[in-house]
């Protein structure tokens, strides 16, 4: 994740995280559909996740949304 954030900074790309995802991360729960919905609403992007298979399934019909797995 750190490397993705550094790359985004170098390329001057915005990084967006829905507030609900921050809250759920803090509590230890997931927000898979919300992350994909946000990426779609914002016109696409790269979604970094520890659960890439599940998110790829949700984004399978979205050409402008790419899901990257992180450890």
TASULPE-V239874 format. One record per residue. N is the residue number from 0. RES is the residue in three letters. PHI is phi in whole degrees, 0 to 359 (999 if undefined). PSI is psi in degrees with one decimal (* if undefined). OMEGA is omega in radians with two decimals (NA if undefined). Layout:
n = <N & N>
res = <RES & RES>
phi = <PHI & PHI>
psi = <PSI & PSI>
omega = <OMEGA & OMEGA>
This chain:
n = <0 & 1 & 2 & 3 & 4 & 5 & 6 & 7 & 8 & 9 & 10 & 11 & 12 & 13 & 14 & 15 & 16 & 17 & 18 & 19 & 20 & 21 & 22 & 23 & 24 & 25 & 26 & 27 & 28 & 29 & 30 & 31 & 32 & 33 & 34 & 35 & 36 & 37 & 38 & 39 & 40 & 41 & 42 & 43 & 44 & 45 & 46 & 47 & 48 & 49 & 50 & 51 & 52 & 53 & 54 & 55 & 56 & 57 & 58 & 59 & 60 & 61 & 62 & 63 & 64 & 65 & 66 & 67 & 68 & 69 & 70>
res = <UNK & UNK & UNK & UNK & UNK & UNK & UNK & UNK & UNK & UNK & UNK & UNK & UNK & UNK & UNK & UNK & UNK & UNK & UNK & UNK & UNK & UNK & UNK & UNK & UNK & UNK & UNK & UNK & UNK & UNK & UNK & UNK & UNK & UNK & UNK & UNK & UNK & UNK & UNK & UNK & UNK & UNK & UNK & UNK & UNK & UNK & UNK & UNK & UNK & UNK & UNK & UNK & UNK & UNK & UNK & UNK & UNK & UNK & UNK & UNK & UNK & UNK & UNK & UNK & UNK & UNK & UNK & UNK & UNK & UNK & UNK>
phi = <999 & 303 & 296 & 295 & 293 & 297 & 297 & 298 & 296 & 297 & 270 & 57 & 260 & 289 & 242 & 235 & 227 & 300 & 303 & 297 & 292 & 300 & 295 & 291 & 295 & 298 & 277 & 91 & 244 & 259 & 213 & 303 & 295 & 295 & 296 & 294 & 299 & 295 & 299 & 295 & 298 & 273 & 94 & 115 & 155 & 254 & 253 & 264 & 206 & 275 & 233 & 295 & 297 & 296 & 290 & 299 & 298 & 291 & 259 & 303 & 263 & 251 & 295 & 266 & 241 & 245 & 253 & 244 & 280 & 230 & 262>
psi = <-41.4 & -44.4 & -38.2 & -40.4 & -39.4 & -43.7 & -42.3 & -40.6 & -45.2 & -35.2 & 2.6 & 43.3 & 140.5 & 146.6 & 124.0 & 136.8 & 120.8 & 140.4 & -38.1 & -33.7 & -41.1 & -44.6 & -43.7 & -34.1 & -41.9 & -38.3 & -13.6 & 20.9 & 167.6 & 166.1 & 53.3 & -54.2 & -35.4 & -38.8 & -46.0 & -42.7 & -39.5 & -43.9 & -41.9 & -45.8 & -33.0 & 4.6 & 9.1 & 176.5 & -171.9 & 128.6 & 119.0 & 131.1 & 155.2 & -4.8 & 64.6 & -33.5 & -44.4 & -45.1 & -36.0 & -36.4 & -42.0 & -30.4 & 8.6 & -28.5 & 7.3 & 101.8 & -26.8 & 7.4 & 121.4 & 135.1 & 125.8 & 129.4 & 139.9 & 154.0 & *>
omega = <3.13 & -3.14 & 3.10 & 3.12 & 3.09 & 3.13 & 3.12 & 3.12 & -3.13 & -3.12 & -3.12 & 3.13 & 3.13 & 3.04 & -3.10 & 3.10 & 3.12 & -3.12 & 3.13 & 3.11 & 3.08 & 3.14 & -3.13 & 3.08 & 3.12 & -3.14 & 3.13 & 3.09 & -3.08 & 3.11 & -3.02 & -3.05 & -3.13 & 3.13 & 3.13 & 3.12 & 3.11 & 3.12 & 3.13 & -3.11 & -3.13 & 3.08 & 3.08 & 3.12 & 3.10 & 3.11 & 3.11 & -3.04 & 3.00 & -3.12 & -3.01 & -3.09 & 3.14 & -3.12 & 3.08 & 3.09 & 3.13 & -3.06 & -2.98 & -3.13 & -3.08 & -3.11 & -3.05 & 3.11 & 3.12 & -3.14 & 3.12 & 3.08 & 3.07 & 3.11 & NA>
